[in-house]
Amino acid sequence: MTAKHLSSQFDSDLNNVSSQLMEMGGLVEAQVKRAIDSLTHFSLAEINCVLDTEVRVDQMEVEIDRALTTVVARRQPAARDLRLLLAISKITTNLERAGDEAHKIGKRAKSLVESGEVRQMPIGDLRVAADLAASLIHRALDAFARLDVAAAIDIYREDDQIDREFKGFVRKLITYMMEDPRTISSSLDLLFIAKAIERIGDHAKNISEYIIYIVHGTDVRHSKLKGIENIVQEKQTPPL
């Protein structure tokens, strides 16, 4: 993923931490997918698996942070290596928070399934946004593994689609509640699920920002898409 160093042990440390991050990311990605599947399958077994996975995700965050601290203390990295380690720390935090959102989906899904009201609610309308959110997490991890800035920008761009899906779903839920007040409780559960999906997309976008930081050394957080594109273009344009 990065250039070779004089110290083979340093390379080994970097690869080990990166591998831990990818493993954690795969776990979170599966957790997100299973959380949505549990709703469409009305499966309490899948929901419980989502809830149980949270413990392992939290453990991995602690393990990665401990490994990063050790690498920094022993190797005293500078320049791009330090950016990489700092970014891994931030990416780990975003993955853990994405896992938290999947856990929230699981808790709300359990409430809906146990109430028996899930079959009468527009669950299918969440699928597009949910699949996209899981896909963005997967693609963000792939972009990190390849340090692919172009892929990172694509992720940043596509997060807007999740936001649009979320707003459209909220409008539909409002209609449901207005037409039948008995659906208010279930609609609120679905609203929290939709918001959790939207937040998962945000965390994927955050990861894409740290990829740009690793490669170009520029902090693009809180920047507009056009500004990020301009920054990347400037970095890639050779001087005259």
RORODO-976783 format. One record per atom (N, C-alpha, C): y, z, x. Coordinates in steps of 0.001 Angstrom, whole numbers, padded with zeros to 6 digits, always signed. Each point is the difference from the previous one (the first is absolute). Layout:
N
YZX...
END
This chain:
240
-001212+000000+000819+001212+000000-000819+001257+000000+000850-000071+000642+001172+001148+000030+000906-000422-000493+001370+000986-000243+000885-000305-000460+001347-000764+001078+000761-000810-000454+000970-000773+000937+000809+000921+000826+000909-000407+001257+000243+000766+000882+000873-000769+000229+001290+000719+000503+000995-000654+000338+001256-001050+001074-000207+000267+000893-000927-000960+001065-000304-000935-000450-001115-001284-000171+000354-000975-000386-001018-000196+001121-001016+000221+001243+000425-000135+001124-000913+001094-000045-001058+001209-000428+000399+001097-000129-000952-000366-001054-001050-000544-001117+000456-000437-001034-000944-001044+000558-000961-000911+000777+000534-001047+000593-000826+000599+000950-001034+000976+000810+000419+000663+000928-000922+000697-000756-001131+000724-001060+000364+000709-000796-001005-000979-000642-000986-001079-000542+000523-000998-000645-000861-000666+001001-000930-000266+001210+000522-000639+001021-000827+000909+000425-001159+001275+000210+000302+000936+000406-001051+000167-001120-001019+000106-001236+000477+000142-001143-000901-001233-000142-000889-001174+000229+000570-001243-000082-000780-000047+001075-001074+000459+001200+000340+000059+001075-000991+000936-000365-001149+001127-000608+000367+000956-000412-001026-000613-001046-000931-000698-000981+000558-000623-001037-000818-001085+000585-000898-000741+000965+000523-001029+000652-000821+000635+000746-001171+001074+000713+000281+000710+000719-001054+000555-000982-001034+000552-001118+000496+000541-001003-000911-001060-000593-000903-001186-000264+000570-001093-000523-000817-000418+000978-001079+000018+001278+000340-000359+001040-000962+001011+000059-001145+001282-000096+000343+001051+000035-001021-000070-001245-000880-000215-001147+000622-000122-001248-000766-001130+000091-001020-001156+000510+000436-001138+000153-000911+000316+001016-001097+000739+001049+000363+000376+001027-000968+000890-000584-001095+000939-000846+000382+000895-000628-000970-000792-000905-000948-000878-000820+000567-000801-000912-000827-000892+000771-000967-000626+001055+000510-000909+000780-000844+000753+000721-001111+001220+000427+000287+000805+000692-001016+000255-000903-001200+000325-001257+000252+000243-000934-001098-001306-000394-000681-001053-000224+000791-001302-000337-000587-000483+001107-000934+000304+001240+000347-000460+001116-000826+000603-000066-001399+001204-000533-000102+000639-000138-001305-000653-001106-000825-000204-001144+000635-000554-001133-000746-001483+000196-000321-000685+000814+000790-001418+000272-000244-000227+001302-000774+001073+000731-000250-000084+001305-000687-000992+000921+000706+000045+000016+001334-001008+000693+000797+000532+001296+000599-000499+001118-000487+000374+001283+000578-000580+000172+001402-001160-000621+000256-000602+000087+001335+000918-000638+001044+000553-001164-000327+000914-000667+000926+001284+000813+000172+000474+000577-001107+001217+000816+000077-000213+001183+000928-001124+000671-000138-000282+001157+000851-000109-000404+001471-000504-001212+000254-000086-000503+001364+001400-000211+000584+000911-000520-000843+001398-000175+000418+000612+001347+000370-000214+000986-000844+000578+001327+000232-000587+000645+001248-001295-000192+000221-000647+000594+001177+000454-000661+001297+000302-001290-000056+000408-000740+001197+001294+000548+000579+000830+000587-000832+001288+000513+000444-000162+000999+001150-001045+000791-000044-000231+001001+001041-000196-000675+001349-000806-001052+000039-000259-000705+001252+001254-000711+000512+000783-000593-000904+001241-000667+000405+000944+001007+000664+000117+001176-000592+000869+001037+000575-000504+000432+001376-001327+000136+000127-000581+000385+001289+000310-001037+001073-000090-001277-000377+000235-001065+000968+001463-000033+000448+000911+000318-000914+001410+000067+000389+000194+001051+001098-000608+001164-000188+000105+001077+000995-000635-000421+001318-001165-000636-000061-000703-000425+001211+000814-001027+000782+000609-000940-000703+000795-001034+000677+001240+000615+000620+000658+000897-000718+001180+000671+000556-000362+000782+001265-001157+000656-000027-000445+000761+001175-000267-000942+001175-000627-001134-000280-000289-000973+001055+001287-000579+000581+000971-000284-000871+001280-000532+000474+000715+001001+000911-000021+001259-000391+000629+001044+000814-000634+000073+001384-001309-000123+000028-000725+000046+001275+000366-001188+000885+000066-001187-000590+000332-001200+000779+001403+000117+000582+000952+000428-000818+001380+000132+000473+000093+001018+001132-000687+001124-000169+000065+001059+001013-000635-000427+001320-001117-000723-000071-000734-000363+001214+000565-001245+000690+000442-000981-000790+000363-001302+000578+001493-000203+000146+000799+000788-000735+001449-000136+000041+000430-001468-000126-000368-000635-001104+000275-001437-000165+001501-000285-000125+000360-001227+000336+001399-000411-000099+000069-001361-000686+001230-000352-000421+000288-001320-000559-000930-000334-001165-000646-001180+000057-000778-000484-001133-001180+000905-000325-000617+000591+001009-001127+000900-000255+000441+001201-000833+001173+000523+000313+000509+001131-000764+000326-000425-001427+000579-001192-000159+000274-000517-001345-001290-000127-000791-001039-000490+000657-001289-000161-000670-000521+001336-000504+000042+001019+000845-000518+001309-000389+000835+000636-001106+001308-000137+000109+000869+000527-001062-000267-000724-001321-000176-001324+000077-000257-000776-001215-001341+000372-000613-001012+000219+000839-001309+000408-000526+000132+001310-000767+000795+000926+000530+000222+001264-000687+000618-000223-001384+000990-000884-000060+000661-000288-001275-000933-000740-000959-000772-000936+000545-000938-000748-000842-001060+000942-000570-000459+000924+000828-000978+000990-000478+000552+000791-001170+001261+000402+000096+000635+000750-001090+000046-000842-001272+000324-001281+000137+000056-000864-001184-001377-000219-000612-001014-000096+000836-001357-000130-000526-000412+001261-000755+000331+001156+000572-000344+001253-000674+000695+000093-001359+001241-000444-000048+000743+000054-001264-000533-001020-001004-000453-001152+000498-000647-000964-000887-001280+000604-000575-000722+000752+000848-001179+000707-000490+000358+001036-001045+001129+000669+000186+000476+000956-001005+000228-000692-001344+000576-001211+000052+000253-000739-001240-001311-000396-000674-000999-000387+000813-001313-000312-000566-000611+001241-000655+000211+001151+000627-000477+001265-000556+000676+000277-001348+001306-000275-000089+000715+000176-001267-000564-000914-001077-000302-001252+000401-000600-000937-000960-001322+000570-000504-000802+000543+000926-001285+000568-000390+000146+001143-000987+000969+000874+000239+000200+001139-000897+000419-000457-001395+000923-000957-000067+000439-000518-001302-001115-000781-000684-000778-000742+000799-001122-000748-000565-001031+000948-000604-000238+001111+000677-000960+000978-000514+000459+000553-001338+001295+000263-000103+000546+000489-001270-000192-001020-001111+000244-001275+000311-000134-001051-001009-001458-000197-000412-000899-000030+000982-001410-000228-000305-000571+001158-000812+000339+001217+000381-000527+001167-000715+000553+000091-001419+001211-000506-000218+000583+000029-001346-000575-001080-000901-000600-001033+000626-000547-001101-000779+001040-001004-000449+001252+000208+000390+001076-000882-000456+000196-001217+000887-000666-000023+001138+000224-001073+000965-000360-001368-000567-000990-000059-000888-000457-001280-000536+001039-000650-000909+000937+000783-000523+001018-000553-000886+001301-000353+000725+000044+000212+001293+001235-000207+000749-000067-001283+000839+001158-000564+000344+000044-001287+000735-000316+000147+001487-001192+000482+000301-000391+000228+001392+000015-001302+000802-000460-001075-000640-000103-001275+000698+001321-000484+000570+001087+000395-000634+001314-000443+000468+000382+000625+001340-000702+001059+000384+000261+000635+001294-000731-000702+001143-000964-000826-000354-000910-000536+001003+000708-000879+001035+000918-000833-000469+000679-000917+000924+000740+000785+001073+000801+000977-000430+000767+000801+000957-000924+000827+000889-001058+000543-000587-000920+000844+000776-000720-000811+001068-000488-001188-000370-000687-000852+000973+000960-000434+001107+001243-000284-000386+000983-000410+000991+000308+001150+000964+000121+001214-000541+000284+001163+000855-001125+000232+001000-001241-000086-000464-001146+000172+000907-000022-001111+001047+000334-001218-000429+000036-001135+000918+001080+000184+001064+001153+000521-000401+001088+000202+000962-000365+001043+001049-000711+001045-000415-000468+000992+000973-000941-000661+001007-000925-000794-000514-000953-000698+000870+000727-000937+000963+000935-000757-000515+000722-000969+000827+000927+000696+001007+000544+001142-000395+000841+000756+000933-000824+000491+001184-001209+000450-000264-000874+000446+001080-000399-001164+000902-000272-001144-000621-000352-001189+000775+001187-000445+000863+001199+000042-000584+001205-000374+000751+000232+000955+001160-000290+001281-000219+000127+000981+001087-000982-000312+001118-001242-000297-000355-001025-000280+001009+000386-001192+000861+000702-000973-000599+000388-001211+000738+001463+000035+000439+000715+001070-000391+001450+000084+000243+000679-001293-000434-000287-000376-001245+000452-001269-000575+001276+000229-000814+001126-000346+000575+001291+000220-000658+000156-000878-001241-000451-001251+000079+000109-000902-001153-000756+000561-001200-001201+000531+000245-000780+000603-001086+000697+001241-000536+000632+000761+000887+000726+001198-000425+001152-000361-000935+000706-001072+000318+001111-000434-000861-000517-000476-001349-001144-000684-000017-000602-000432-001267-000321+001199-000885-000514+001067+000588-000311+001221-000750+001274+000588-000589+001030+000048+000814+001296+000518-000448+000489-000798-001204-000184-001320+000053+000460-000877-001076-000817+000210-001280-001306+000139+000135-000870+000061-001172+000039+001348-000711+000533+001018+000664+000140+001286-000681+000886-000126-001234+000919-000957+000016+000865-000216-001164-000800-000369-001242-001135-000693+000196-000826-000383-001148-000586+001231-000679-000410+000988+000801-000514+001244-000587+001101+000688-000808+001220-000002+000543+001120+000614-000717+000226-000685-001346-000106-001330-000019+000178-000733-001259-001116+000327-000986-001224+000073+000493-001134+000355-000866+000200+001397-000590+000487+000918+000828+000225+001367-000457+001027+000032-001134+001099-000692+000176+001054-000011-001024-000499-000617-001294-000776-001079+000107-000549-000627-001198-000968+000916-000724-000811+000733+000753-000961+000917-000614+000709+001157-000689+001064+000488+000590+000770+001081-000621+000552-000458-001346+000511-001222-000056+000515-000520-001273-001101-000049-001054-001196-000411+000405-001112-000061-000948-000385+001403-000482-000005+000980+000891-000334+001369-000396+001021+000553-000987+001261-000313+000219+001046+000464-000919-000264-000554-001396-000402-001266-000068-000328-000619-001288-001165+000716-000653-001039+000308+000774-001159+000728-000523+000433+001330-000607+000804+000744+000721+000401+001326-000463+000893-000073-001232+000841-001008-000072+000873-000156-001162-000798-000378-001237-001017-000843+000186-000797-000449-001141-000988+001059-000467-000480+000832+000913-000971+001026-000372+000216+001241+000869+000720+000995-000502+000296+001214+000774-001255+000733+000482-001151-000274-000618-001234+000653+000427-000437-000459+001391+000555-001108+000473-000366-000506+001327+000899+000560+001106+000939+000859-000364+000972+000476+000992-000680+000687+001185-000916+000898-000277-000661+000742+001078-000740-000936+000953-000803-000912-000550-000744-000941+000833+000934-000968+000712+001067-000392-000687+000961-000913+000617+000675+000642+001208+000272+001281-000097+000606+000699+001133-000956+000060+001190-001291+000195-000295-000990-000034+001079+000004-001366+000683+000034-001057-000807+000017-001346+000561+001294-000274+000759+001094+000578-000478+001275-000165+000704-000078+000606+001402-000600+001179+000102-000161+000632+001314-000925-000824+000893-001036-000596-000592-000909-000851+000767+000737-001231+000515+000790-000627-000874+000759-001191+000392+000986+000327+001118+000638+001162-000101+000946+000401+001045-000720+000247+001315-001198+000579-000064-000778+000231+001220-000364-001327+000668-000361-000988-000811-000314-001327+000544+001225-000599+000680+001144+000135-000652+001241-000512+000576+000314+000675+001328-000273+001295+000093+000257+000738+001238-000966-000422+001110-001231-000337-000351-000953-000487+001005+000535-001283+000631+000563-000876-000831+000630-001204+000525+001141+000332+000942+000777+001017-000339+001101+000427+000880-000513+000449+001362-001123+000720-000007-000546+000475+001275-000513-001163+000852-000575-001011-000643-000405-001194+000744+001223-000674+000616+001082-000051-000761+001239-000587+000522+000524+000815+001178-000082+001321-000103+000441+000850+001106-000800-000278+001276-001308-000190-000170-000839-000308+001155+000453-001302+000648+000358-000976-000823+000453-001284+000546+001279+000180+000817+000851+000918-000403+001231+000261+000757-000318+000542+001391-001021+000842+000096-000350+000575+001300-000660-001025+000915-000642-001006-000579-000546-001085+000819+001139-000751+000692+001055-000266-000755+001178-000666+000575+000622+000880+001084+000014+001303-000236+000538+000948+000984-000803-000039+001295-001326-000028-000115-000853-000049+001192+000291-001253+000814+000049-001131-000671+000106-001288+000691+001397-000244+000563+001016+000294-000818+001364-000373+000386+000883+001184+000397-000487+001219-000240+000793+001164+000392+001210+000240-000874+000022-000573-001191+001125+000148-000923-000448+000751-001248+000744+001034-000359-000305+000777-001195+000595-000725-001210-000860-000563-000849+000480-000781-001150-000127+000772-001310-000269+001278+000080-000084+000793-001227+001323-000064-000758-000112-000052-001330+001171-000029-000899+000792-001305+000128-000588-001000+000643+000669-001289+000129-000453-000931-001126+000859-000924-000377-000350-001015-000985-000881-001054+000663-000788-000707-000838-000927-000998+000520+000717-001049+000849+001132-000504-000492+000722-001034+000732+000448+000514+001369+000446+001239+000045+000417+000581+001268-001153+000114+000977-001183+000378-000504-001180+000112+000862-000386-001370+000540+000031-000999-000876-000335-001360+000437+000962-000471+001096+001277+000331-000158+000991-000395+001011-000246+000705+001333-000339+001289-000075-000273+000768+001220-001188-000593+000752-001078-000292-000735-001202-000555+000625+000299-001375+000591+000770-000798-000723+000350-001329+000496+000799+000093+001300+000929+000935+000048+000813+000183+001216-000869+000420+001183-000989+000876-000288-000869+000480+001076-000890-001109+000542-000358-000942-000885-000913-001062+000396+000704-001203+000605+001320-000083-000201+000761-001135+000521+000308+000208+001473-000437-000889+000886+000263+000174+001445+001481-000179+000288+000536+000718+000977+001412-000126+000353+000289-001384+000582+001224-000475-000211+000413-001314+000509+000212+000064+001511
END
